[in-house]
Structure formats: structure tokens, C-alpha cells
């Protein structure tokens, strides 16, 4: 199963939000940094728990994209710019694929036109993160 499909499967099976699903999709790659930081899958679930329905409850950035940025930070973030630059590139590609960055815009809260399903936002975020990290 591809990593992006695994993320969606975990989202439904474990009942996690989009951010958590993206984080868990990279659990295998994050395992080394867990040993240094003392984390595990419960750590990733807690880390992404505040980003269901996008950051700020649909009012800001899509949670799936936030999860991809967290992965970039966990794998490349030593207080330097690599994680920031990767996240900037991921944001640009995500917006190009999905049509927006803000959860409410993606879900069509005001326009009543859904740009992308949550499952596909998760897929896009995982695919983009895979290319970037």
C-alpha cells in the first residue's frame, strides 16, 4: 500500500484527524528522531491533535498540510532554514494541487463548493512531503 493510501486508511481506522494521519504515515522515517526526542506514535497523535478541521477549526491552514510541515520539521528542523524552505515549497505545491491552503476555503464553507475532500488533502500532503524530505 502506498504511503498516501496508508495515511487515509489510518485516518479512518484510528479515527485520527488529517494532521495526525499525515504524521503517522511517516512514523517509520521519524522513528530515529523519536529515539532522540523520546517520542512514539502516541507522541505523533498528541502533536497533531490540535489540528483537526484545519488549524484553528477550519479558520486557518489545512491540517494535512500542517502535518507535512511537522514532518519536515521533525526530520530537518535543527533551528535552521531547511524545514522552513521545504514547508514553503510544500505549501506552494499543495495550493496548486488543491486550490487553497485554508481549510474553510478547501471545504467551501462560504462558496458551498468543495475544492478537495479531506482524504485527498491527506493524500496530496503525503505525496508532497515524500518528494520534499
C-alpha positions in Angstrom: 0.0 0.0 0.0 1.3 3.4 -0.9 2.1 5.8 2.0 -0.6 8.2 0.9 -3.2 5.5 1.0 -1.9 4.2 4.3 -2.4 7.6 5.7 -6.1 7.7 4.6 -6.6 4.2 5.9 -5.2 5.1 9.3 -7.3 8.3 9.4 -10.5 6.1 9.1 -9.4 3.1 11.1 -7.9 5.0 14.0 -10.3 7.9 13.8 -7.5 10.5 13.6 -7.6 13.9 12.1 -5.9 14.9 8.8 -2.7 16.2 10.5 -2.4 13.0 12.6 -2.9 10.8 9.6 0.0 12.6 7.7 2.3 12.3 10.7 1.5 8.6 11.2 2.2 8.0 7.6 5.8 9.0 8.2 6.2 7.1 11.5 8.8 4.8 10.0 11.0 7.6 8.9 10.5 9.5 12.1 11.5 6.6 14.3 15.2 7.6 14.5 14.3 11.1 15.7 11.9 9.6 18.2 14.8 7.9 20.0 16.5 11.3 20.4 13.3 13.2 21.3 11.6 10.4 23.3 8.5 10.2 21.1 6.4 7.4 19.6 3.1 7.1 17.8 1.3 8.4 20.8 3.6 11.4 20.6 2.6 12.0 17.0 -1.1 11.7 17.8 -0.7 14.2 20.6 1.4 16.5 18.4 -1.3 16.6 15.7 -4.3 16.6 17.9 -5.0 20.3 17.8 -5.2 20.5 14.0 -8.4 18.7 13.3 -10.6 20.6 10.9 -7.6 22.7 10.0 -5.5 24.9 12.2 -7.9 26.9 14.4 -11.0 24.8 13.5 -11.2 25.5 9.7 -10.1 29.1 10.2 -6.6 28.6 9.0 -4.2 26.2 7.3 -5.4 22.7 6.3 -4.4 20.2 9.0 -2.9 17.8 6.4 -0.5 20.5 5.2 0.3 21.3 8.8 1.2 17.6 9.3 3.5 17.7 6.3 5.2 20.8 7.7 5.6 19.0 11.1 7.2 16.0 9.3 9.7 18.4 7.6 10.5 20.0 10.9 10.9 16.7 12.7 13.2 15.4 10.0 15.0 18.6 9.1 14.5 21.0 11.9 17.5 21.9 13.8 16.7 25.6 14.2 18.0 26.2 10.7 16.2 27.0 7.5 15.8 23.6 5.7 12.5 22.8 7.3 11.2 26.3 6.6 12.2 26.2 2.9 10.8 22.7 2.5 7.5 23.7 4.1 7.3 26.8 1.9 7.7 24.6 -1.2 5.2 22.1 0.1 2.6 24.9 0.7 3.0 26.2 -2.8 2.5 22.8 -4.4 -0.4 22.0 -2.1 -2.1 25.2 -3.0 -1.5 24.4 -6.7 -3.0 21.0 -6.4 -5.9 21.7 -4.0 -6.7 25.3 -4.9 -6.4 26.8 -1.4 -4.5 26.5 1.9 -7.2 27.5 4.4 -9.4 24.6 5.5 -12.7 26.6 5.2 -11.8 27.6 1.6 -11.0 24.0 0.7 -14.3 22.8 2.3 -16.2 25.6 0.5 -17.7 27.0 3.7 -18.6 30.3 2.1 -18.8 29.3 -1.6 -20.5 25.9 -1.0 -18.0 24.5 -3.5 -15.7 21.8 -2.0 -12.3 22.1 -3.7 -10.9 18.8 -2.3 -12.0 16.1 0.1 -10.2 15.6 3.4 -9.0 12.2 2.2 -7.5 13.7 -0.9 -5.9 16.6 1.0 -4.2 13.9 3.1 -3.1 12.1 0.0 -1.7 15.3 -1.5 0.1 16.3 1.6 1.8 12.9 2.0 2.8 12.8 -1.7 4.2 16.3 -1.5 6.1 15.6 1.8 7.5 12.4 0.3 9.1 14.4 -2.5 10.3 17.1 -0.2 12.0 15.2 2.6 
